[in-house]
Amino acid sequence: MYALVDKVNAITKRPLAAKDALAAFEALGQTPEFFRRYLDCYLTYPMQGSGAALEHTKAHVFSGTSFQELWDALLPIDREVLRLAAEGVRDLHGLDARKRLGKALGRKQEVVLSLPQHALKRLQAKGIVIRIAQGEYRFEDDALAPGFGNNSPRASSQVSRVRQRQTDLGRCKCA
């Protein structure tokens, strides 16, 4: 993180304070992708300052619309794997998980092993989950987990909280 801040400071006339960058990193859930977006906004509009860049980034990355678009773009198997992960299922390749996936997808028996494997590869490529160890995955952004645990992201209390937070934050002119 500090290396990125040094690079930002090397190319802007308004240096970014390390304490502001650290506070932004923490506020964005210590998610590298979100922090990069924050730095991009800061570099684009440095005169507005770190606080404005952070507020804009929060409004963008935690918007309920982005969540819905992400959800709608997923395959049904990917959605079901995310639901299991949000519910705390550890072994997403195991027989119990594959039985639950089969039932959720309307099948009479468990899905084949390759379905959750390929779903997890797609989810990793999209930056939604990361692999911790053999067979163990977690959400890249822990703030997303509660939203995926429900049957519909529109009904998710997480989305409602995020939308309220977005309204409360207002928008930066970094758009």
C-alpha positions in Angstrom: 0.0 0.0 0.0 2.7 2.5 0.9 4.5 1.7 -2.4 1.4 2.8 -4.2 1.2 6.0 -2.2 4.8 6.7 -3.0 4.0 6.3 -6.7 1.0 8.6 -6.4 3.1 11.2 -4.6 5.8 11.0 -7.3 3.3 12.1 -10.0 1.0 14.6 -8.3 1.7 18.1 -7.0 -0.7 17.4 -4.0 0.9 14.6 -2.0 -1.3 12.0 -0.4 -0.6 11.7 3.3 0.2 8.2 4.4 -2.3 8.4 7.3 -5.1 9.4 4.9 -4.2 6.5 2.6 -4.2 4.1 5.5 -7.5 5.4 6.7 -9.0 5.0 3.2 -7.6 1.4 3.0 -9.3 0.5 6.3 -12.5 2.3 5.3 -12.6 0.3 2.1 -12.4 -3.0 3.9 -8.7 -3.5 3.2 -9.6 -4.5 -0.4 -6.8 -3.8 -2.9 -9.1 -3.3 -5.9 -11.2 -0.7 -4.0 -8.0 1.0 -2.8 -6.8 1.3 -6.4 -10.1 2.9 -7.4 -9.6 5.4 -4.5 -6.1 6.2 -5.7 -7.4 6.6 -9.3 -10.0 9.1 -8.1 -7.5 11.0 -6.0 -5.1 11.2 -9.0 -7.9 12.4 -11.2 -9.1 15.1 -8.8 -6.3 15.8 -6.3 -7.6 19.3 -5.5 -10.8 17.8 -3.9 -8.6 15.9 -1.5 -8.5 12.4 0.0 -11.8 12.6 1.8 -13.7 13.4 -1.4 -11.9 10.6 -3.2 -12.8 8.2 -0.4 -16.5 9.2 -0.4 -16.7 8.8 -4.2 -15.1 5.4 -4.0 -17.4 4.2 -1.3 -20.4 5.4 -3.2 -19.2 3.6 -6.3 -18.0 0.3 -4.9 -20.7 -0.2 -2.3 -23.6 0.8 -4.6 -26.6 -1.5 -4.6 -26.9 -1.2 -8.4 -23.4 -2.6 -8.9 -24.2 -5.5 -6.6 -27.4 -6.2 -8.6 -25.5 -6.0 -11.9 -22.8 -8.4 -10.6 -25.5 -10.8 -9.4 -27.4 -10.7 -12.7 -24.2 -11.4 -14.7 -23.5 -14.6 -12.7 -24.4 -18.1 -13.9 -27.0 -20.0 -11.7 -24.3 -22.4 -10.4 -22.0 -19.4 -9.5 -24.9 -17.8 -7.5 -25.5 -21.0 -5.7 -21.9 -21.5 -4.8 -21.8 -18.0 -3.5 -24.8 -18.7 -1.4 -23.2 -21.7 0.1 -20.0 -19.8 0.8 -22.0 -17.0 2.5 -23.7 -19.6 4.7 -20.3 -20.7 5.9 -20.0 -24.0 4.0 -16.3 -24.9 4.2 -15.9 -27.7 1.6 -17.6 -26.4 -1.5 -16.4 -29.5 -3.5 -17.7 -32.0 -0.9 -20.6 -34.3 -1.4 -22.9 -32.4 1.0 -22.3 -29.2 -0.9 -22.8 -30.8 -4.2 -26.1 -32.3 -3.1 -27.3 -28.9 -1.9 -26.2 -27.4 -5.3 -28.1 -30.1 -7.1 -31.2 -29.5 -5.1 -31.0 -25.7 -5.6 -30.5 -26.1 -9.3 -33.6 -28.4 -9.5 -31.7 -31.7 -10.1 -32.6 -35.0 -8.5 -29.0 -35.7 -7.4 -25.8 -34.0 -6.6 -23.9 -32.0 -9.2 -20.7 -33.4 -10.7 -17.5 -32.3 -9.0 -16.4 -30.1 -12.0 -19.4 -27.7 -11.6 -18.4 -26.1 -8.3 -14.7 -26.3 -9.4 -15.4 -24.3 -12.6 -17.8 -21.9 -10.7 -15.0 -21.2 -8.2 -12.5 -20.5 -10.9 -14.9 -18.1 -12.6 -15.6 -16.4 -9.3 -11.9 -16.1 -8.6 -11.3 -14.6 -12.0 -13.9 -12.0 -11.3 -12.3 -11.1 -7.9 -15.3 -12.2 -5.9 -13.7 -15.0 -4.0 -10.1 -15.9 -3.1 -8.7 -19.3 -2.4 -7.3 -19.6 1.1 -6.2 -23.3 1.0 -7.1 -26.5 -0.7 -10.9 -26.5 -0.9 -11.3 -23.3 1.2 -12.5 -20.0 -0.2 -13.6 -16.7 1.2 -15.1 -13.5 -0.2 -12.6 -11.0 -1.5 -14.7 -8.3 0.0 -16.4 -9.5 3.3 -19.0 -6.8 2.9 -20.5 -8.8 0.0 -21.0 -12.1 1.9 -24.3 -11.1 3.7 -25.9 -10.1 0.4 -25.1 -13.4 -1.3 -26.6 -15.4 1.6 -30.2 -14.4 0.7 -32.4 -15.8 -2.1 -32.5 -12.4 -3.8 -30.0 -9.7 -3.6 -32.8 -7.1 -4.0 -34.2 -8.3 -0.7 -30.9 -8.3 1.0 -30.5 -6.2 4.1 -26.9 -5.7 3.0 -28.0 -3.9 -0.1 -30.5 -1.8 1.8 -27.8 -0.8 4.3 -25.4 0.0 1.4 -28.0 2.1 -0.4 -28.7 4.1 2.8 -25.0 4.6 3.4 -24.7 5.8 -0.2 -27.5 8.3 0.3 -25.9 9.5 3.5 -22.5 9.9 2.0 -23.5 12.1 -0.9 -21.4 12.1 -4.0 -17.9 13.5 -4.8 -17.5 15.3 -8.1 -15.1 12.6 -9.2 -17.7 11.0 -11.4 
